Amino acid sequence: MDIKKYTTRLRWSVLIIVAFHILYVNFFSLIFKENSIPQITDKYKSLFVPAPYTFSIWILIYLALIVYSIYQLLPSQRENSLYDDIALPLMISLTLGMWWAITFQSEHISISVVALFAMLVFAFITYKTIYTAFLYNEASKLLLAPFSIFLAWVTAASIANFTVWLVFAGSGGTFLGEVVTSRLLVIATMIIAISFSVKYWDFIFPITVAWALIGIYIARINETPSPVGTPAFICAIILIAWSMAVIFIKKAPRVIDLPR
């Protein structure tokens, strides 16, 4: 097959998958009122699930993915092989996102956990591929932004979905109890966000996770005292402060044992 034709088909496939993902995940619930994602989430309510408004971040993620999908099709970007390198993991990640929606709405919660964690893996592969290109001065760091938000939110969503599964399985949050388990997961989420930020010197990832943690605080705000909401709020403030530090502290990227 001609390489140019393959590249063109691959990139158009990205745009199609992005569009199909957005249409399916958002309009399925509008057409089929029963077993919508919010209904299933509310049915197996977890202390880790954030307030509904936080999911509006998907609007930003979808807009960024649409802009990216169109940009990679421009004639001026035709020779940039990076877009071909990330096309497959990105499409797999988005396809797994649709699989997650299908399994979650069908109340196959255990399978949905596997789907979302697999989606997370391929979202990370996409991010890491772009980051490697950035280290070699083959991509702008600006290109990382939409995929950083995407990866961060899928990370938070994966943990939230896991806690929904705990409720679904009737474990009550493991032997530790739901409150203690939720607190530990909040702290673990903060540590993951900071660790990722230190590794890739990325301020967008932790601030996106902070958005999710603030959502958990808002969801639990009427509880007095708030055994999960308060730790979530504290961890969110720490992540916001850390993100500000990353913005203002300049750190030169280094190529360390990256294979070619």
C-alpha positions as CSV (number, residue, x, y, z in Angstrom):
1,M,0.0,0.0,0.0
2,D,1.2,3.5,-0.8
3,I,2.5,5.1,2.4
4,K,0.8,8.4,1.7
5,K,-2.6,6.6,1.2
6,Y,-2.0,4.7,4.4
7,T,-1.2,7.9,6.3
8,T,-4.3,9.6,4.9
9,R,-6.6,6.7,5.8
10,L,-5.1,6.4,9.3
11,R,-5.6,10.1,10.1
12,W,-9.1,10.2,8.7
13,S,-9.8,7.1,10.9
14,V,-8.7,9.2,13.9
15,L,-11.2,11.9,13.1
16,I,-14.0,9.3,12.6
17,I,-13.2,7.5,15.9
18,V,-13.1,10.8,17.8
19,A,-16.5,11.8,16.3
20,F,-18.0,8.4,16.9
21,H,-16.8,8.3,20.5
22,I,-18.3,11.7,21.2
23,L,-21.6,10.9,19.5
24,Y,-22.0,7.5,21.1
25,V,-21.0,8.3,24.7
26,N,-23.1,11.6,24.8
27,F,-26.2,10.8,22.7
28,F,-26.8,7.2,23.8
29,S,-28.1,8.3,27.1
30,L,-30.3,10.9,25.4
31,I,-31.9,8.3,23.2
32,F,-32.1,5.5,25.8
33,K,-33.3,7.0,29.0
34,E,-32.9,3.8,31.1
35,N,-29.6,2.8,32.6
36,S,-27.8,6.0,31.7
37,I,-24.3,6.5,33.0
38,P,-25.5,9.0,35.8
39,Q,-28.2,6.6,36.8
40,I,-25.8,3.6,37.1
41,T,-23.4,5.8,39.0
42,D,-26.1,7.0,41.4
43,K,-27.3,3.4,41.8
44,Y,-23.9,2.2,43.1
45,K,-23.0,5.5,44.8
46,S,-19.4,5.7,45.9
47,L,-17.8,8.2,48.3
48,F,-15.1,8.8,45.7
49,V,-17.4,9.8,42.8
50,P,-17.3,13.6,42.2
51,A,-20.2,15.9,41.8
52,P,-21.9,15.8,38.4
53,Y,-20.7,19.2,37.3
54,T,-17.1,18.0,37.2
55,F,-17.8,15.8,34.2
56,S,-18.2,19.0,32.2
57,I,-14.5,18.7,31.7
58,W,-15.3,16.3,28.9
59,I,-16.5,19.3,26.9
60,L,-12.9,20.7,27.0
61,I,-11.4,17.2,26.3
62,Y,-13.7,16.7,23.3
63,L,-13.1,20.1,21.8
64,A,-9.3,19.5,22.2
65,L,-9.6,16.1,20.5
66,I,-11.6,17.6,17.6
67,V,-9.2,20.4,17.1
68,Y,-6.3,17.9,17.1
69,S,-8.1,15.5,14.7
70,I,-8.6,18.3,12.2
71,Y,-5.1,19.7,12.7
72,Q,-3.3,16.4,12.0
73,L,-5.2,16.2,8.7
74,L,-3.9,19.6,7.4
75,P,-1.6,19.4,4.4
76,S,1.1,21.2,6.4
77,Q,1.2,18.3,8.8
78,R,1.3,15.6,6.3
79,E,5.0,14.8,6.7
80,N,4.9,14.7,10.5
81,S,5.0,11.0,11.3
82,L,4.3,11.6,15.0
83,Y,0.6,11.8,14.2
84,D,0.8,8.4,12.6
85,D,2.6,7.0,15.7
86,I,-0.1,8.1,18.1
87,A,-3.0,7.3,15.9
88,L,-3.4,3.7,16.8
89,P,-3.1,4.0,20.6
90,L,-5.4,7.0,20.6
91,M,-8.0,5.2,18.5
92,I,-7.8,2.1,20.7
93,S,-8.1,4.2,23.9
94,L,-11.3,5.9,22.5
95,T,-12.7,2.6,21.3
96,L,-12.2,1.2,24.8
97,G,-14.0,4.3,26.1
98,M,-17.0,3.3,24.1
99,W,-16.7,-0.3,25.3
100,W,-16.6,1.0,28.9
101,A,-19.9,3.0,28.2
102,I,-21.6,-0.1,26.8
103,T,-20.5,-2.4,29.7
104,F,-21.2,0.2,32.4
105,Q,-24.7,0.9,31.1
106,S,-25.3,-2.8,30.9
107,E,-24.3,-3.0,34.5
108,H,-21.3,-5.3,33.7
109,I,-19.4,-3.3,36.2
110,S,-16.5,-5.7,36.5
111,I,-15.9,-5.6,32.8
112,S,-16.2,-1.9,32.7
113,V,-13.3,-1.6,35.2
114,V,-11.1,-3.6,32.9
115,A,-12.2,-1.5,29.9
116,L,-11.4,1.8,31.7
117,F,-8.0,0.7,33.0
118,A,-7.2,-0.6,29.5
119,M,-8.3,2.8,28.1
120,L,-5.9,4.4,30.7
121,V,-3.0,2.3,29.5
122,F,-3.4,3.4,25.8
123,A,-4.0,7.0,26.8
124,F,-0.7,6.9,28.6
125,I,1.0,5.3,25.6
126,T,-0.3,8.2,23.5
127,Y,1.0,10.8,26.0
128,K,4.4,9.1,26.3
129,T,4.9,8.9,22.5
130,I,4.2,12.7,22.2
131,Y,6.4,13.4,25.2
132,T,9.3,11.4,23.7
133,A,9.0,13.4,20.5
134,F,9.0,16.6,22.6
135,L,12.2,15.6,24.2
136,Y,13.8,15.2,20.8
137,N,12.5,18.6,19.7
138,E,10.1,16.9,17.2
139,A,6.9,18.2,18.8
140,S,5.7,21.2,20.7
141,K,4.9,20.8,24.3
142,L,1.6,22.5,23.5
143,L,0.6,19.2,21.7
144,L,0.8,17.4,25.1
145,A,-1.9,19.6,26.7
146,P,-5.1,17.9,25.4
147,F,-3.6,14.5,26.1
148,S,-2.5,15.5,29.6
149,I,-6.1,16.5,30.4
150,F,-7.4,13.4,28.8
151,L,-5.0,11.1,30.7
152,A,-5.5,12.8,34.0
153,W,-9.2,12.6,33.8
154,V,-9.2,9.0,32.7
155,T,-6.9,8.3,35.7
156,A,-9.3,9.8,38.1
157,A,-12.3,8.1,36.4
158,S,-10.5,4.7,36.6
159,I,-10.2,5.0,40.3
160,A,-13.7,6.3,40.7
161,N,-15.0,3.4,38.6
162,F,-13.0,1.0,40.8
163,T,-14.8,2.3,43.9
164,V,-18.2,1.9,42.1
165,W,-17.2,-1.7,41.5
166,L,-16.5,-2.1,45.2
167,V,-20.0,-1.0,46.0
168,F,-21.4,-3.1,43.2
169,A,-19.5,-6.2,44.6
170,G,-20.9,-5.4,48.0
171,S,-17.5,-5.2,49.6
172,G,-18.3,-2.0,51.5
173,G,-15.0,-0.5,50.5
174,T,-12.9,-3.6,51.4
175,F,-12.1,-4.8,54.9
176,L,-11.0,-1.3,55.8
177,G,-14.5,0.1,55.3
178,E,-15.7,2.5,52.6
179,V,-14.6,5.7,54.4
180,V,-11.0,4.6,55.1
181,T,-10.7,3.1,51.6
182,S,-12.0,6.3,50.0
183,R,-9.6,8.4,52.1
184,L,-6.6,6.3,51.1
185,L,-7.6,6.4,47.4
186,V,-7.9,10.2,47.6
187,I,-4.3,10.4,49.0
188,A,-3.1,7.8,46.5
189,T,-4.6,9.9,43.6
190,M,-2.8,13.0,44.8
191,I,0.5,11.0,45.0
192,I,0.0,9.6,41.5
193,A,-0.7,13.1,40.2
194,I,2.4,14.6,41.8
195,S,4.6,11.7,40.8
196,F,3.5,12.0,37.2
197,S,4.0,15.8,37.3
198,V,7.5,15.4,38.7
199,K,8.4,12.8,36.0
200,Y,7.1,14.8,33.1
201,W,7.1,18.3,34.6
202,D,3.5,18.7,33.7
203,F,1.2,21.1,35.5
204,I,-1.9,20.2,33.6
205,F,-2.2,16.7,34.9
206,P,-2.2,17.6,38.7
207,I,-4.6,20.5,38.2
208,T,-7.0,18.3,36.3
209,V,-6.9,15.7,39.1
210,A,-7.4,18.6,41.5
211,W,-10.7,19.4,39.6
212,A,-11.8,15.8,40.3
213,L,-10.9,16.0,44.0
214,I,-12.8,19.3,44.4
215,G,-15.7,17.5,42.8
216,I,-15.5,14.9,45.5
217,Y,-15.5,17.6,48.1
218,I,-18.5,19.3,46.6
219,A,-20.4,16.0,46.4
220,R,-19.8,15.5,50.2
221,I,-20.1,19.1,51.2
222,N,-23.4,18.6,53.1
223,E,-21.8,16.0,55.4
224,T,-20.7,17.4,58.8
225,P,-18.0,16.4,59.5
226,S,-17.0,15.3,56.0
227,P,-14.7,12.2,56.4
228,V,-13.9,12.0,52.7
229,G,-14.7,15.5,51.4
230,T,-12.2,17.3,53.7
231,P,-9.2,15.1,52.7
232,A,-10.2,15.5,49.1
233,F,-10.3,19.3,49.4
234,I,-6.9,19.4,51.2
235,C,-5.3,17.2,48.5
236,A,-6.8,19.4,45.8
237,I,-5.3,22.5,47.3
238,I,-1.9,20.8,47.5
239,L,-2.2,19.8,43.8
240,I,-3.2,23.3,42.8
241,A,-0.2,24.7,44.7
242,W,2.1,22.1,43.1
243,S,0.8,23.0,39.7
244,M,1.5,26.7,40.3
245,A,5.1,25.8,41.3
246,V,5.6,23.7,38.1
247,I,4.4,26.7,36.0
248,F,6.9,29.1,37.6
249,I,9.9,26.8,38.1
250,K,11.6,26.3,34.8
251,K,13.1,22.8,34.3
252,A,14.9,21.9,31.1
253,P,13.8,18.5,29.7
254,R,16.4,15.8,29.5
255,V,16.7,12.8,27.1
256,I,17.5,9.9,29.4
257,D,18.1,6.6,27.9
258,L,15.3,6.9,25.4
259,P,15.7,4.4,22.6
260,R,15.4,5.3,18.9
